[in-house]
Amino acid sequence: MSPDRLARSLVAPAPGWTTRADAVVVGSGIAGLTAALELRTRVPHVLLVTKGELSSGSTVWAQGGIAAVLHPDDTPEAHRHDTLVAGGGLSDPEAADVLVTEGPQRVHELVARGASFDRADDGGIALTREGGHRADRIAHAGGDATGAEISRALVAQIEAVQHDPGIEVISNALVLDVLTGAPDASGQRPVAGVTLHVRGAGSRDGVGAALAPVVVLATGGVGQVFRSSTNPPGATADGIAAALRAGAVLGDLEFVQFHPTVLWLGAGARGQLPLISEAVRGEGALLLDVRGHRFMPDVHELAELAPRDVVAHAIVRQMAATSADHVLLDARALGADFLRRRFPGITARLLEQGIDWTEEPVPVAPAQHYHSGGVVTDLHGRTSAPGLYAVGEVACTGVHGANRLASNSLLEGLVFAHRAAADVVARFEAGELSSAPEPVERPGGAALVAAAARSRIQRVTSEGAGPIRTAESLAQAEAALADVTTSAHGDAGVVAAPQVAEWETTNIHQVARALVRAAAERAESRGGHFRADFPDRDPAGERRVTVALEDDGTLVTR
C-alpha cells in the first residue's frame, strides 16, 4: 500500500466456513450484551460474537458506576446540563436528552435483569458524586466493582438462553472485516456480514464468514493504540478500524480522555495500568504535587471534582512545574475502614503493588482511559454504512462531545444499545431487512502490519497525540505512522503473517493514523483535545471533525 493510503480490508485466508444470521452483534460489554438480549426472540436468529469469553468485555473493568437521575431531588435537566458542560460545546443536545430521559428506566431494567447495586440506609440505590456532576447520581455496586456486577448479571442472562435456537454465541473470535455488498444507487455499500477468526472454540475454527443484513458493533475503545491505558489488552480498536474500512464515517477521534488518576508504576510501565476511580475524589480524596501542595483549588471551582480533562491537564502542568513524573492522591482522611469497605478492589490492587493507601498517598499520573469519538451514528445507532450499527464506546453518538462526563459511558451503552435493537426490530417488521446482500470485494486493496511494529506505533501515538499536543508533535507522529510498512504479499524484510497479533496491530495502526489526522485538523483546545500551540477554545471549532476512507484508501477529513 502507498504510505498515503490505508487498506480497505485485512489480509486473511478465504473463509473456510459460512453461517447465516439475521443480526450479528460484536462485543460482550454492556452495549453488546444488551443489544443481543433485546434482539433475541424479536428477530429470528441473533449471532453474538465476542473476542474472548462472554465476561471479558471492557465493562467488567468499570469501577466508578453508572450515572442516572434516580434521586427525587435530581432532574434530567440537571444531568443534561452537566453532560453538555463537560462536552465543551460539541455534545449533541438531542443525544444528551435521550441519554438523561431514558437512562433511569434502562437502569431499573438492568436491576430487573439481576444487577445488584449498593443500597442506602433507606433501601434505595446508594448514590455518590463524581467529577463534573453537581448532584449525587452515580449508582455503584460492590463499592468499586460496578462494571463487574453489571457484566455478571447480563452474562447470566445470555447463558440462561444460549441454547435457545434464536441466539448463538461464538467466543474467542476476532472479527476481521465487515463484509459489504455492491454499491447502491447512492454509492453506499450495504452490510453483508462479517469475517471472523475463531480460536479453538467449538467446531467453527479458523477464519469464517457470518452473513447477515445487520451488524451491530459493540467492540469498545482504542486503549491499545496508546502506550499505557486503563483498557484491557483486547481493546485494539478492532470495531472502529473495521467500520472505517467498510466505508463508515468516523467522528470526534481527537477527543481522547486521559484519566487523571492512574496508578504510576514507573516510567517503563506499559499495557493496562490500574485505575484509581474518580469516585475516590468524589468521596473527598485530594490531589497533591510531590511537594505536598494541593493545586486543584487554584485551577477550577470544583477543584478535584472538575471535569476529567481539566484535572488531567492540571496534573500534567503540575508535573512539569515540579520536574516530577507523577502527583499524589491522598485519601487518608477518609479513614481506613471507609476505604476498605467502599473501595475493596482498589485497596487490594494497591496492596498487590506494596501500597497501603490508608497510610500513604498514592502516586498517580494520567493515562489513556476513554475515547469520546468513534463511528458516527444517529440517535438509533445507525452509521453511514447501510445495515451497520455501532453502540457503546466504539460509537460516536454525540453524547460526549469533546469530553465524557464521568460515569455516562455505561449509561450510553445501555440506552443506545436498547435504541439500536428497537430500530433493527422495527426495520425487520417493516420488511426493510430480509436477507444479506451477496458480499463483493471492495476496491482499495488489503494489507497487514507486522506485530513487531506495535510498540513503535503506540510510542509514536502517545508522544504525538498524548494529553498535550502541538502541530509539530502531530506532524512528526503522522510522518512516523505513514512510514510503518504494510504488506499484502509478505514483502521481503516484513515479517507479517495473517494471524491475530498482526490483525490487531493493523487495526491499531489504521486508527492511530486517523486519530492523529483528526487531532492535527483541530487547531484549538477543547475537552480531551489540548493543543499547547492553540491553548484557547476557538468558536470556529464548534463542529465535528470527521474521517473516512475513499475507495482507493485515501484518508480524508472534513
CORUR-V706636 format. One record per residue. NEAR is the number of other ideal C-beta (glycine too) atoms within 12 Angstrom. Layout:
BEGIN
NEAR
NEAR
END
This chain:
BEGIN
34
17
21
20
26
41
38
39
38
47
32
34
21
17
25
18
22
23
28
23
41
36
48
52
54
53
52
47
51
49
52
55
54
48
53
50
41
41
47
33
18
25
33
27
30
42
42
48
50
43
41
31
22
36
31
28
47
49
48
34
41
49
46
51
46
46
53
44
36
36
26
13
12
28
20
27
18
25
39
35
24
37
49
33
30
45
39
36
24
39
39
32
22
19
38
39
24
35
47
39
25
30
41
30
22
39
40
21
25
40
27
15
29
23
38
23
32
30
17
16
8
10
9
17
32
28
34
40
33
46
45
44
40
29
30
31
42
47
45
48
39
32
30
39
33
44
42
32
35
48
43
28
34
45
38
21
30
37
25
18
24
26
11
21
13
23
35
35
39
39
30
26
44
41
51
44
48
51
43
41
29
19
18
16
9
11
15
25
36
37
44
36
41
53
43
48
37
33
24
14
24
17
13
27
19
27
30
35
37
43
34
46
38
49
58
58
54
54
55
50
53
51
44
40
45
47
32
37
42
43
42
31
24
37
41
44
49
46
54
53
48
52
50
55
49
44
38
42
37
51
43
52
48
47
48
51
52
46
48
52
50
43
37
33
26
14
13
12
23
21
26
27
36
37
44
46
48
50
45
46
41
39
35
23
40
30
45
31
33
25
15
16
19
24
32
34
17
18
26
24
15
27
23
40
38
35
45
52
44
40
45
42
36
36
43
32
26
33
29
19
17
20
11
25
22
33
41
34
44
32
39
22
19
26
18
18
12
21
37
22
19
35
44
24
34
41
33
20
28
35
22
14
22
14
27
20
37
26
17
20
31
41
34
48
42
44
39
42
46
51
50
50
50
55
55
36
42
27
30
29
48
36
44
31
39
32
46
49
54
54
53
52
49
58
53
48
49
36
49
49
41
45
48
51
53
49
46
51
54
51
51
53
55
51
45
52
48
40
38
47
38
28
34
42
29
21
27
26
16
11
10
18
30
18
23
34
25
18
30
17
20
31
22
30
26
33
39
39
43
32
28
20
31
34
24
25
43
36
25
34
45
36
26
37
48
38
43
33
42
25
22
17
27
37
21
22
37
32
20
28
40
26
19
37
29
36
31
27
16
18
17
9
10
24
19
32
21
33
24
33
27
35
44
40
41
48
47
46
49
50
50
50
49
47
52
44
38
44
44
35
31
43
25
31
30
40
43
48
47
39
33
23
20
24
18
15
23
18
11
14
27
20
21
35
36
30
42
33
40
23
22
18
31
23
38
23
29
17
END
